Amino acid sequence: MSFRDNSSLHYWGEEDEEELAMLRERFPDWRIWRGQDEKRETSGWYAVRSSQPEENPFRALEADTAHALTQLLEQEDLASP
């Protein structure tokens, strides 16, 4: 099974680019992207662990805001061995 980096599939507004870049820099073991709804408007923040996507390719973190995703990523990193 291959894993596809969804970040290239979505457009996000300029206001999100800086936040997205900071999250990606702070959590380098994660693939982080903005989602889109059916109207192609930005919707949600998503992340999957990029170092081992084949172990659990369906395990993704999902949040409504960058701040909420940051909290989830911090919790996941603390729980990881």
DOVEX-862621 format. One record per residue (C-alpha): z, y, x. Coordinates in steps of 0.5 Angstrom, whole numbers, padded with zeros to 4 digits, always signed. Each point is the difference from the previous one (the first is absolute). Example, Ala and Ser with C-alpha at 12.3 -4.5 7.8 and 13.67 -1.06 7.14 Angstrom:
<gudrens>
+0016-0009+0025 -0002+0007+0002 
</gudrens>
This chain:
<gudrens>
+0000+0000+0000 -0002+0007+0003 +0004+0006-0002 -0003+0007-0001 +0002+0006+0002 +0000+0004-0007 +0001+0007+0003 -0007+0001+0001 -0002-0002-0007 +0004+0006-0003 +0000+0008+0000 +0006+0004+0000 +0001+0007+0000 +0001+0005+0006 +0007+0001-0002 +0001-0008+0001 -0003-0001+0006 +0006+0003+0005 +0005-0004-0004 -0004-0006+0001 -0001+0001+0007 +0007+0001+0001 +0002-0006-0004 -0005-0004+0004 +0002+0002+0007 +0008-0001-0002 -0002-0007-0003 -0005-0003+0005 +0001-0007-0002 -0003+0002-0007 -0006+0001-0004 +0001+0006-0004 -0005+0003-0005 +0000+0004-0007 -0003-0003-0006 -0005+0002-0005 +0001-0001-0008 -0006-0001-0004 -0002+0007+0000 -0001+0000+0008 +0006+0005+0000 +0006-0002+0005 +0005-0004-0002 +0006-0003+0003 +0002-0002+0007 -0001-0007+0003 +0001-0004+0006 +0000-0007+0003 +0002-0002+0007 -0006+0000+0004 +0003-0004+0006 +0000-0007-0004 -0004+0001-0007 -0002-0007+0000 +0007-0002-0001 +0001+0003-0006 -0007+0004-0002 +0003+0001-0007 +0006+0004+0002 -0001+0007-0001 +0005+0006-0001 -0002+0005-0005 +0003+0006-0002 -0001+0007-0004 +0001+0005+0006 +0000+0000+0008 +0008+0001+0000 +0001-0007-0004 -0005-0004+0004 +0004+0003+0006 +0006-0003-0003 -0003-0007-0001 -0003+0000+0007 +0007+0001+0003 +0003-0005-0004 -0005-0005+0002 +0000+0002+0007 +0008-0001+0000 -0001-0007-0004 -0005-0003+0005 +0003-0004+0006 
</gudrens>
